């Protein structure tokens, strides 16, 4: 009778796996697709490794598999993605700096074990953690960078480096955070080299500037330099500008960043996206203003004039821009606005000398003039400042408060239109009580207390 797999001893299981690896290695492998078994997984990867050319790749792959098994790294050998990492390592089998069989299992997690094995095989010197992760992705150029740095090569001498790095940039690249990919770390390091703050450099690193095209780098490095001088960058806004700049540069390669300002660039980007959207949707719906008085509040913050205002959105393109920047679906409300079922306002903040920021999108039902919903970015609830401004606007413009929302009153100090005064404002509380229901409950409680007292006499 065949022995159950679970009752076989460890030595037999080791022997079975090693025999399977060696058997597949000896065979003339054909292209095989993984069918969720260890055998078909090994057949697929050995099938991708030639027996005639660069035979050291195949030999390295076999040695790595057998040693991982001997080190009881079973979780790696059962996982397709982990074995794929091992297969990528074998592509650099001729660059291994230590004996594979000298590696000892470290940690319990698959990724932790694999990173330890990568360090053992390829790194004599300290290497960036983010490059270690290159073996878990697909670009072999970045794996080679890891190996070259691990052997002591300088950052500026790495193979196929797509950008020019100063000594400061090279230092920042080596010390880039582990959550970056290699191309993102390059832009991050460039930005820091051009004087950007760490936060600005992170925004640039995560933006579409991380898509590096060497043939266009002469232009894009000037864009990195431009953004490095800016403060308070938002990734979504940067990506929209990148789309616009890509279009302009490919339309006319004499286009440059010289003498440009962020405000002007933001406005040009919005105009361009607006025109693209118009071309996509064909008909642009428009409608007349509702007649609701807008909010306008001036304050001084940190010595700068700040204007808070509500702007009524009066066409499909305005709704598209609002939804695009606020990451919600207000663009779909154009038919309702056209039919006068509702109107949409954008609560905005304008700091002197800085781009306008959208705070909250507000839907007002018509003809009742009642707020139906008010959403900040990503459909989040408005913050305290926004709630204060909305409440002030409702009072001044005679807009009804939303149903099923209670308000708590508190005193705040505010400068309205440049004049200091105390005003009482209302913001949504965490409890959604209907006050009429509360009054009704209190009435009946008092009524029954009165009845009990009356009949007890």
KAZIFEN-V60139 format. One line per field, one symbol per residue. ss: DSSP state (~ for helix, > for strand, _ for the rest). phi: phi as a letter, one per 20 degrees, with the letter a starting at -180 (. if undefined). burial: # if it has 24 or more other ideal C-beta (glycine too) atoms within 12 Angstrom, else .. A space follows every 10 residues. Layout:
# KAZIFEN-V60139
ss->???
phi->???
burial->???
This chain:
# KAZIFEN-V60139
ss->____~~~__~ ~~~~~~~~~~ ~~~~~~____ _______~~~ ~~~~~~~___ ____~~~~~~ ~~~~~~~~~~ ___~~~~~_~ ~~~~~~~~~~ __~~~____~ ~~_______~ ~~~~~~~~~~ ~~______~~ ~~~~~~___~ ~~~~~~~~~~ ____~~~___ ______~~~~ ~~~~______ _~~~~~~~~~ ~~~____~~~ ~~~~~~_~~~ ___~~~~~~~ ~~~~~~~~__ ____~~~~~~ ~~~~~~~~~~ ~_________ _~~~~~~~~~ ~~~~~~~~~~ ~____>____ _____>>>>> >__>>>>>>> >>>_>~~~~~ ~~~~~~___~ ~~~~~~~~__ _>>>>>>>>> >_____>>>> >>>>>____> >>>>>_~~~_ ___~~~~~~~ ~~~~~~~__> ______>>>> >>>>>>__>> >>>>>>>>__ ____~~~~~~ ~~~~~~~~~~ ~~~~~__
phi->.fffgfefff fffgffffff fffffffefd gcefcmcfff fffffffedf eddlffffff ffffffffff emeffffedg ffffffffgf fdfedfdcfg fefdgcmdeg ffffffffff fcdedfcfff fgfffedcef ffffggffff eoffffdffl fecedfffff ffffdfgfee egfffffgfg fffenfffff fffffeefff eedgfdfgef fffgffffee cmfdgfffff ffgfffffff fbfefcefme dfgfffffff fffffffgff emfdfcbegf nfffebcdcd clmdfcddbd cfedafffff ffffeembdf gfefffffem fbbdddeccc egncffdedb dcddfcefld feabceglme fffffffgff fffgffeldf fffmcecddb ecebddlnde aebecccgef ddeeffffff ffgfffffff ffffeee
burial->.......... ......##.# #..##...#. .......#.. #########. ......#### ########## #.#..##.#. .######### ###.###..# ..#......# #.######## ###...#### ######.... ########## #...#..#.. ###.#...## .#####...# ########## ####.#...# ########## .#......## ########.# ..######## ######.##. ......#..# .#..##..## .###..#... ....#.#..# .#.##.#.#. .....##### ###.###### ######.#.# #.##.##... .######### ....###### ######..## #######... .#..###### ####..#.#. ##..#.#... ...#.#.... ....####.. .......... .......... .......
